[in-house]
C-alpha cells in the first residue's frame, strides 16, 4: 500500500467483538493449540522504526489477528480472513 493509499481507520466503537468462524483461502481456520473454531478478530498496526522516527506510524500496514475464544492463542494474518456465515 502506498503512502496515500486507502487506509483502514481505527475506530474502537465500530469494532465487532463477537466470536466468529473464519476462513482463509477456502480453509476453515482452527486454533492450533486447542482446535477451537471461534475467534475474535482485531486489526493491529504494524509499526516500523523508520516510520516511527518520522512520526508516520499511521502510514504503516495493518495485520488481522484472531484470538481464540477458548484458550486465548493469537493468530496473525497479513490478509483479511473471511467470516463464515453462521
C-alpha positions as CSV (number, residue, x, y, z in Angstrom):
1,X,0.0,0.0,0.0
2,X,1.4,3.4,-1.0
3,X,1.8,6.4,1.2
4,X,-1.5,7.9,0.1
5,X,-3.4,4.6,-0.4
6,X,-6.7,4.0,1.3
7,X,-6.1,3.1,4.9
8,X,-8.4,1.4,7.4
9,X,-9.4,3.9,10.1
10,X,-9.2,2.6,13.6
11,X,-12.5,3.2,15.5
12,X,-13.0,1.1,18.6
13,X,-16.7,2.0,18.8
14,X,-17.3,0.1,15.5
15,X,-15.2,-2.9,16.4
16,X,-17.1,-6.3,16.2
17,X,-16.2,-8.2,19.4
18,X,-18.5,-11.2,18.8
19,X,-16.8,-14.5,18.1
20,X,-17.0,-15.8,14.6
21,X,-15.7,-18.7,12.5
22,X,-13.2,-17.6,9.9
23,X,-11.9,-19.0,6.6
24,X,-8.7,-18.2,4.7
25,X,-8.2,-19.4,1.1
26,X,-11.1,-21.8,1.3
27,X,-9.9,-23.5,4.6
28,X,-11.7,-23.0,7.9
29,X,-9.3,-21.6,10.5
30,X,-8.9,-23.6,13.7
31,X,-6.8,-23.0,16.7
32,X,-3.5,-25.0,16.5
33,X,-3.5,-25.4,20.3
34,X,-7.0,-26.5,21.3
35,X,-8.8,-27.0,17.9
36,X,-11.5,-24.4,18.6
37,X,-13.1,-22.7,15.6
38,X,-14.4,-19.5,17.2
39,X,-12.2,-16.4,17.2
40,X,-12.5,-12.6,18.0
41,X,-10.9,-10.5,15.2
42,X,-8.9,-7.3,15.7
43,X,-6.9,-5.1,13.4
44,X,-3.3,-4.3,14.6
45,X,-1.0,-1.6,13.3
46,X,2.4,-3.0,12.3
47,X,4.9,-0.3,13.4
48,X,8.3,0.1,11.9
49,X,11.2,2.0,13.4
50,X,11.7,4.2,10.3
51,X,8.1,5.3,10.1
52,X,8.0,5.9,13.9
53,X,11.2,8.0,13.7
54,X,9.4,10.3,11.2
55,X,6.1,10.2,13.2
56,X,4.4,8.5,10.3
57,X,3.0,5.5,12.2
58,X,-0.4,6.0,10.6
59,X,1.1,5.0,7.2
60,X,2.2,1.5,8.3
61,X,0.4,-1.6,7.2
62,X,-2.1,-3.4,9.4
63,X,-2.5,-7.1,10.2
64,X,-5.6,-9.0,11.2
65,X,-5.4,-11.0,14.5
66,X,-7.7,-13.8,15.5
67,X,-7.9,-14.5,19.3
68,X,-9.2,-18.0,20.2
69,X,-12.2,-17.7,22.5
70,X,-11.3,-21.0,24.3
71,X,-7.5,-20.8,25.1
72,X,-6.6,-17.2,24.0
73,X,-4.0,-18.1,21.4
74,X,-3.5,-15.3,18.9
75,X,-3.1,-16.0,15.2
76,X,-1.7,-13.3,12.9
77,X,-2.6,-12.7,9.2
78,X,-1.4,-10.1,6.7
79,X,-4.6,-10.6,4.6
80,X,-8.1,-10.2,5.9
81,X,-9.7,-13.6,6.9
82,X,-13.3,-14.2,5.6
83,X,-16.1,-14.5,8.1
84,X,-18.0,-17.8,7.6
85,X,-21.8,-17.2,7.6
86,X,-23.3,-18.8,10.7
